[in-house]
Amino acid sequence: MRRRITMCTLACLSELVPLAARAQEGSAGSGGANILTPNGGLMVWTLVIFGILVFVLTKFAFKPITEAVQAREKALEDAIEGAKRDREEAAHLLDEQRKQLAAAREEGQKIVANSRTAAEEVRQDLLEAARKQQQEMVDKARADINRERDNAIADLRREAIDLAIMGAGKVIEKNLDDKSNRELIEKFLASIDATPTAK
């Protein structure tokens, strides 16, 4: 609608301008006036056309142009504000990411430290278990050695008793197999064994 009114106004003005020019020519043809000399009729028509043009532009053109400029300014301000908000939000998100990264690094260091501590504890436990097992093996070996030594000593004692009985039997030509004689010899040999240990 505004476009039609603007077009009609411009068409009317385009008709008025030639009329003003003809009026100028009419007055110039009658008197042969100079272009620089003021002409009242031409001035009136020029002012009327200028006034109509200003009115039409004010009514139909300046307002939409001003609104368009204001809308453009508002859109630019909104875009700038949006960019500021986006930048602030991005800075906030970047700060959050940095904090999370620092927390993750700290957590990772704690996990590594805990792992080292746990590994050290496991190592100490394994060493302690190995020491215990080694001590048990040594104790068992000592017990086995003592048992074998005691068995060897008992075997030697039996052989010594048997040899002593055989020797005494040969000497006295009598069989000393009785139980009482055997106990007597064992007591004698025990007293002999006790004497070197006392040294």
C-alpha positions in Angstrom: 0.0 0.0 0.0 2.8 2.4 0.9 4.6 1.5 -2.2 1.6 2.4 -4.3 1.2 5.8 -2.6 4.9 6.5 -3.0 4.7 5.6 -6.7 1.6 7.8 -7.2 3.3 10.7 -5.4 6.3 10.4 -7.6 4.2 10.2 -10.7 2.4 13.4 -9.7 5.6 15.1 -9.0 6.9 14.0 -12.3 3.9 15.7 -13.9 4.3 18.9 -11.8 8.0 19.3 -12.7 7.3 19.7 -16.5 4.4 22.1 -15.7 6.8 24.3 -13.6 9.3 24.1 -16.4 6.7 25.2 -19.0 5.7 28.1 -16.7 9.3 29.1 -16.6 9.6 28.8 -20.4 6.4 30.9 -20.8 7.8 33.6 -18.7 11.2 33.3 -20.3 9.7 33.5 -23.8 7.8 36.6 -23.1 10.6 38.6 -21.5 13.7 36.7 -22.4 14.8 36.6 -18.8 18.1 35.3 -17.6 18.3 31.9 -15.8 19.9 33.5 -12.8 17.1 36.2 -12.3 14.6 35.2 -9.8 11.2 34.1 -11.1 8.3 34.2 -8.6 6.2 31.5 -10.4 9.1 29.1 -10.7 10.0 29.6 -7.1 6.5 29.0 -5.9 6.2 25.8 -7.9 9.6 24.6 -6.8 8.7 25.2 -3.1 5.3 23.5 -3.6 7.0 20.5 -5.3 9.7 20.4 -2.6 7.1 20.6 0.2 5.0 17.8 -1.4 8.2 15.7 -1.8 9.2 16.4 1.8 5.7 15.5 3.0 5.6 12.3 1.0 9.1 11.3 2.0 8.3 12.1 5.6 5.0 10.3 5.6 6.0 7.2 3.6 9.8 7.0 3.1 11.6 8.4 6.1 9.6 6.4 8.7 10.3 3.0 7.0 13.9 4.0 6.4 14.3 5.1 10.0 12.6 1.9 11.2 14.8 -0.2 8.9 17.9 1.6 10.2 16.8 1.1 13.8 15.9 -2.5 13.2 19.4 -3.0 11.6 21.0 -1.3 14.6 19.0 -3.4 17.0 19.9 -6.6 15.1 23.6 -5.5 15.2 23.4 -4.8 19.0 21.6 -8.1 19.5 24.3 -9.9 17.5 27.1 -8.1 19.5 25.3 -9.0 22.8 24.9 -12.6 21.6 28.5 -12.8 20.6 29.5 -11.4 24.1 27.3 -14.0 25.8 28.7 -16.8 23.6 32.2 -15.7 24.4 31.5 -15.5 28.1 29.8 -18.9 28.0 32.8 -20.3 26.0 35.2 -18.8 28.5 33.1 -20.3 31.4 33.0 -23.7 29.7 36.8 -23.5 29.0 37.4 -22.7 32.7 35.2 -25.7 33.7 37.1 -28.0 31.3 40.4 -26.8 32.8 39.1 -27.4 36.3 37.9 -30.9 35.3 41.2 -31.6 33.6 43.1 -30.5 36.7 40.9 -32.6 38.9 41.4 -35.6 36.6 45.2 -35.1 36.7 45.1 -34.9 40.5 42.9 -38.0 40.7 45.3 -39.8 38.3 48.3 -38.8 40.5 46.4 -40.1 43.6 45.7 -43.4 41.8 49.3 -43.7 40.8 50.5 -42.9 44.4 47.9 -45.4 45.8 49.1 -48.0 43.3 52.7 -47.5 44.2 51.8 -47.8 47.9 49.7 -51.0 47.3 52.5 -52.4 45.1 55.0 -51.7 47.9 52.7 -53.3 50.5 52.3 -56.4 48.2 56.1 -56.5 47.7 56.7 -56.3 51.5 54.0 -59.0 52.0 55.7 -61.2 49.4 59.1 -60.7 51.0 57.7 -61.4 54.4 56.0 -64.6 53.1 59.2 -65.6 51.4 61.2 -65.0 54.6 58.7 -67.1 56.6 58.7 -69.8 54.0 62.5 -69.8 54.0 62.6 -69.8 57.8 60.1 -72.7 57.8 62.3 -74.6 55.3 65.4 -73.9 57.4 63.6 -75.0 60.5 62.3 -78.1 58.8 65.8 -78.9 57.4 67.3 -78.5 60.9 64.6 -80.7 62.3 65.3 -83.3 59.6 69.0 -83.0 60.2 68.5 -83.4 63.9 66.2 -86.4 63.4 68.6 -88.0 61.0 71.5 -87.3 63.4 69.5 -88.8 66.3 68.7 -91.8 64.1 72.3 -92.1 63.1 73.4 -91.8 66.7 70.8 -94.4 67.7 72.0 -96.7 64.9 75.6 -96.2 65.9 74.7 -96.9 69.5 72.9 -100.1 68.6 75.8 -101.2 66.5 78.2 -100.3 69.4 76.0 -102.3 71.8 76.0 -105.2 69.4 79.7 -105.0 69.0 80.3 -104.6 72.7 78.1 -107.6 73.4 79.9 -109.6 70.8 83.2 -108.5 72.1 82.3 -109.2 75.7 80.8 -112.5 74.7 84.0 -113.4 73.0 86.0 -112.3 76.0 84.0 -114.1 78.6 82.8 -116.8 76.2 79.3 -116.4 77.4 76.2 -115.2 75.6 75.1 -111.9 77.1 71.8 -111.6 75.2 69.7 -111.2 78.3 67.8 -108.1 78.7 69.4 -107.1 82.0 72.9 -107.3 80.4 71.8 -105.2 77.4 70.3 -102.5 79.7 73.6 -102.4 81.7 75.6 -101.9 78.5 73.2 -99.1 77.2 73.7 -97.3 80.6 77.4 -97.6 80.3 77.4 -96.2 76.7 75.1 -93.4 77.7 77.5 -92.4 80.4 80.3 -92.5 77.9 78.3 -90.3 75.5 77.5 -87.8 78.3 81.1 -87.3 79.2 82.3 -85.9 75.8 79.3 -83.6 75.5 80.1 -82.2 78.9 83.5 -81.1 77.6 
